[in-house]
Amino acid sequence: MLRSLQDLENYEIGAVDGGIGHVKDFYFDDHTWVIRYLVVETGHWLSSRKVLISPIAIRHPDWANKLLPVTITKEQVKSSPEIDTQKPVSRQSEIQYLAHYGYPYYWEGDGLWGSGMYPYAMSPENTGSSANRIDREIVSKEMAAKERALSQTQDPNLRSCADVVGHYIHAIDGEIGHVAALLVDEETWAIRYFVIDTSNWWVGHQVLIAPQWITNVSWVDQSVTVGLTRESVRTAPGFTSTHELNRSEEAGLYRHHQRHGYWMDTLKLEREI
């Protein structure tokens, strides 16, 4: 099922021994368009510090009560590396974070999460990663040293979802609107669509644009270019935020734009695993 990230803001994060805080933002990988971390404001128990929580830790969300249970403790959160959530997260910071929780590196493999599609498959209880944590910490130090050397020129690949809302969207032949929201797959945490408000061009309509259709992003200019024409966007199926999008409707959208459905890649990878 797809959910709006804006709707997930202020969800409570529940550790195994109590509440951690509430979701305030998300960091996504701008190469694979997957949510890698939730930015959580901890409240008074940790001096309102903002911490990162990986989807790897999330188990069985309670959507009705707006609660995301996680398999970590408050002490683990308290002792986690401090990361400036006002800036893009560097790979060096990620390495320290993942080592702290004993998580494998999600970027190692052909899937969205390592060699697979789902973040929970990378948890220590499923991977036995705690057994080789020392070895990975040694590698972490080596990678961190390389990251420091590259930090002056390397473009960070983790970005704030809140910052993307409002970015202008351009078709091949002109502007079509701006990003109003993002829809995420609740199982893989992949961003499946940008919800585009076309009010400056086509009053009263919202349309969906998949990240895979993007041809260029200018973070400085706050603009995104997609490989579609304005006419193709204008004649595409519209989107209503109060309506739950189903697979048949997604397939119709992809057929309209003559694109390959992302779910076919998911099924292929699952068969290979």
N, C-alpha and C positions, 0 to 999 in steps of 0.2 A: 504494500500500500504506500501511496505517496502522501507526504505531509508537508505543510508549509513550515519553513524554518521560523517564520515570524510567529506562528502559533505555538512553537516550542519554547519561545522565550518565557522566562520566569517559571519554567518547570522546576520542581524540586529534585535535587540529587540526593538520594538516600544511601549512605554507606552502610556496611553491615552492623555498625554500632551507633548509628544516628544520622541526623541530617547534616549535609555538608554545606548546602547553600542553594542558590537558584541560578539557572542558565541566563546569561546576559548576551552571549554572542557565540559565533562558531568560527573556527579556522578551517579553511578548505585548501586542498592541494590544487594549485592552478594548472597542473599538468594532467591530472587524472580526474579532476573535479569531484573529489571525494572529501567528505567532512572528516578531518583527522582529530580535531579536538573541540570540546565544548568549553567555553569560557564561563566559569562559575564564580559568582560573588559569594564569599563564604559567610558574610555577616559577622556579628560580634564575637563569635567563638574563636575567630582567627583574624581579628582586627580588620574585618571587611576586605581581607586580601583576595585578589582574583587568582584563581588557579585553573589549570587545564585538566580536563578529564577526557580520557580517550574512549571512543565507542567500544574498544576492546573490553572495557570493564562493565559495560551496560548489560543487564539481564532482565528479561520479561518486563518491559515498560507497562506501567499502570496508566493507560491513556485517560481513563475516566477521571482519575484523581490527579492527573498531571504530575506524575512521579516517575523518575527514572532511577531504579535501584542499581547500585554498582557493587562489584565484588571486592572493594578495597575498604580499608579502615580510615577513620579520621586521623589517626596517628600517621599513616602513610601519606595522607594529603598534607598534613602539617609539616612533615619532614621532606616533602618533595622540593625539587629545585625551583627557586623563584624565577619566573619568566615575566618579562615586561609585556603585558598583553596590549599595550598601546602601540606596539611595533610588530611588523611581520616576524614570525618565528623562524630562526635560523636552524639549519640542520645540526649545528653544534648543540643548540639548546635541546633539540629533539633527542639527540643521542643520550644526553644526560638524563632527560625525563624517562625515556624508555628503559634505561639501565636501572633507574630507581625502582620502577615497578616490575622489572623482570620481563618486559615485553620484547618479542622479536622485532626486527626492523620491518615495517610494513612495505618498504620500497624494494625489498629483496624478493623477487618473484614476478610472474607474469599476470597475477590476479590483481584485484583491487586492494586486497590485503595479503601481502606475501604471495603465495602461490594459489590462494583461494579467493572467494568472493565475500566472505563474511568476517567481520572483526572479531566476534566471540571465539572463532576458531583459533585465534592467536593468543588467547589467554594462557597463563602459565599452567593451569590445570589441564588444558588440552594439548599443550606443546611440550610440557616437561622442561620449560625453559629455565626454571630455577636451577636445574642441575648443571647447566653450562653457563650460568650467569657470570662467573669469574672470568671465563674465557672471553665472553662478550664485552666485559668491562675493559679488558686489555685492548681489544679491538676498538672499543669506544674511544679510549684515550688517543689511539693512533689516528682515528678518523677526526677527532676533535682538533688535533694538531693541524691536520690538512685543512680543516674548515677555517681555522684561524688565519691560515696563509691565504685562503681564497676570499675571505670575508670582505675585502675591499672592492672586489670586482664581481662577486657572484650575486645574481639576482635571487632574492628569497622567493620560495615557491609556495609558502603558506600565507594566506590572506584572510582578512576579516570579511565575513558575509555581510555584516552591517555596512561596511564601507562600499560594497558592490551595489547595494540598493541605491537607485538614483542614477547609476551609470547610463549614458546614452547608448542606444542600440542603432547601428547603421546597417542597412541592407546594401547590396551592390550598387544601387542607384539612388540612395538617399536615406535620410533618417526615418526610423519607424516608431520610435518611442523611447522609454526608459525602463530600467529594471524596477519592478514594483515588489517582487517577492521571489523566493526560490523554493522549488519543490524537491524534497529529498526522499529517497527510498528508505523506509524505516528499518529494513533488514541489512542492507549493505552500506547505508549512509552515503550513497552516491547522489550527487546533485543531478537530477534527471532533467529539470527544466528551469529556465528563467521565465517568470511571468512578466510579460511586457505590457505596460500601459501605453496605448497608442493615442491617448487623448489629444495630443498636439497635432495629430494628423488624421486620426479616424476616431471621432468622439464616441465614447461609451463602449469601447471594445478593449478586451485583453486577449492576447495570444500567447502561445507557448513557443519558446525557442530552446532546443536542446544544446548543451555545451559543445557537443560533437560537431555542430554546424558552424561553430565560430572559426573564423579565419585569422583574426587579429584582435589583440587586446592592448590598449594603451592605458596603463594604470595612471600615468601622469595626466593624461587628458580625460580620464574617467569615461572612456568610450570603448565599445565593443563592436566589431564588424562581423557580420555573418554572411555566408555564401549563398544568400537568397535574394530574390528581387522583391521590391515592394509589392508588386502584384501578387506574387506567390504568397506573401504574408497576408495580404488583404483578403485573399480568397480561401485562406486556411480556416479550419474549424476554430471557432472562438472558444474562450475559456471563461468559466464562471467560478469564482473562488468558493462558492457555497456548494458546488457540485463535486462529488468524488469521482475522479478520473478513473476509468476502467481500461483494461488492456485492449479491448476492441476499439475504443476511442483513440488510444495511443497509436494503434496500428493504422487507423485511418489518417492520423496526422502525419505519420511517417510516409505513408503511401502518397499523400498529397504532395509532399516535398521530394518524393522519389529517393528516400533515404532508407538505409538498412536499420532495422530495429535493434536497440541495445540489448534486449532480452535474448536475442539469438546468440549473441556472444556469451551471455551468461550461461545459457543452456549448454553451449559447446564446451566451455571451461569446466562445468560441473561434470560432464560426461568424461572428460579427460582425467579428472582428479581421482 
